[in-house]
Amino acid sequence: MRLISPLKASILSLAEPILNPIFVFFFVGETPSFLSLTGFAIILMGIGLTMVPSKTQLNEINE
């Protein structure tokens, strides 16, 4: 529980609705639209950037 902040946990929990079009593609065969994939990429990139630790956090972990 100490390894992840509440903010990061809540952001990561939001990934499930974003991944729904991908799940539908694999299980149902419905192709997502270009705008859907673009939005997915933007939001996924934001989640990824939020999960990357900053230099300050890395220094705190190493001490």
C-alpha positions as a Markdown table, in Angstrom:
| # | Residue | x | y | z |
|---|---|---|---|---|
| 1 | Met | 0.0 | 0.0 | 0.0 |
| 2 | Arg | 2.9 | 2.4 | 0.6 |
| 3 | Leu | 4.3 | 2.0 | -3.0 |
| 4 | Ile | 1.4 | 3.8 | -4.7 |
| 5 | Ser | -0.3 | 7.0 | -3.8 |
| 6 | Pro | -4.1 | 7.3 | -3.7 |
| 7 | Leu | -3.9 | 9.7 | -6.7 |
| 8 | Lys | -2.1 | 7.1 | -8.8 |
| 9 | Ala | -4.4 | 4.3 | -7.7 |
| 10 | Ser | -7.5 | 6.3 | -8.7 |
| 11 | Ile | -6.0 | 7.2 | -12.1 |
| 12 | Leu | -5.1 | 3.6 | -12.7 |
| 13 | Ser | -8.6 | 2.5 | -11.9 |
| 14 | Leu | -9.9 | 4.8 | -14.6 |
| 15 | Ala | -8.0 | 2.7 | -17.2 |
| 16 | Glu | -10.8 | 0.0 | -17.3 |
| 17 | Pro | -13.4 | 2.1 | -19.1 |
| 18 | Ile | -10.8 | 3.4 | -21.5 |
| 19 | Leu | -9.8 | -0.2 | -22.3 |
| 20 | Asn | -13.4 | -1.2 | -23.1 |
| 21 | Pro | -13.2 | -0.5 | -26.8 |
| 22 | Ile | -10.1 | -2.7 | -27.0 |
| 23 | Phe | -11.8 | -5.5 | -25.1 |
| 24 | Val | -14.8 | -5.2 | -27.5 |
| 25 | Phe | -12.5 | -5.5 | -30.5 |
| 26 | Phe | -10.9 | -8.7 | -29.2 |
| 27 | Phe | -14.0 | -10.4 | -27.9 |
| 28 | Val | -16.8 | -9.1 | -30.2 |
| 29 | Gly | -14.9 | -8.1 | -33.3 |
| 30 | Glu | -16.3 | -4.5 | -33.4 |
| 31 | Thr | -13.7 | -2.1 | -34.8 |
| 32 | Pro | -13.2 | 1.1 | -32.8 |
| 33 | Ser | -13.3 | 4.4 | -34.7 |
| 34 | Phe | -10.2 | 6.5 | -35.4 |
| 35 | Leu | -11.4 | 9.1 | -32.8 |
| 36 | Ser | -11.9 | 6.4 | -30.2 |
| 37 | Leu | -8.4 | 5.1 | -30.8 |
| 38 | Thr | -6.9 | 8.7 | -30.7 |
| 39 | Gly | -8.6 | 9.4 | -27.4 |
| 40 | Phe | -7.5 | 6.1 | -26.0 |
| 41 | Ala | -3.9 | 6.9 | -27.0 |
| 42 | Ile | -4.0 | 10.4 | -25.4 |
| 43 | Ile | -5.5 | 9.2 | -22.2 |
| 44 | Leu | -3.2 | 6.2 | -21.9 |
| 45 | Met | -0.2 | 8.5 | -22.5 |
| 46 | Gly | -1.4 | 10.7 | -19.7 |
| 47 | Ile | -1.8 | 7.8 | -17.3 |
| 48 | Gly | 1.7 | 6.6 | -18.2 |
| 49 | Leu | 3.2 | 10.0 | -17.6 |
| 50 | Thr | 1.4 | 10.1 | -14.2 |
| 51 | Met | 2.8 | 6.8 | -13.2 |
| 52 | Val | 6.5 | 7.6 | -14.0 |
| 53 | Pro | 8.2 | 8.7 | -10.8 |
| 54 | Ser | 9.8 | 12.1 | -10.6 |
| 55 | Lys | 13.5 | 12.6 | -9.8 |
| 56 | Thr | 12.5 | 13.7 | -6.3 |
| 57 | Gln | 10.5 | 10.6 | -5.7 |
| 58 | Leu | 13.4 | 8.4 | -6.9 |
| 59 | Asn | 15.8 | 10.1 | -4.5 |
| 60 | Glu | 13.3 | 9.5 | -1.6 |
| 61 | Ile | 13.0 | 5.9 | -2.4 |
| 62 | Asn | 16.8 | 5.4 | -2.7 |
| 63 | Glu | 17.5 | 7.0 | 0.7 |
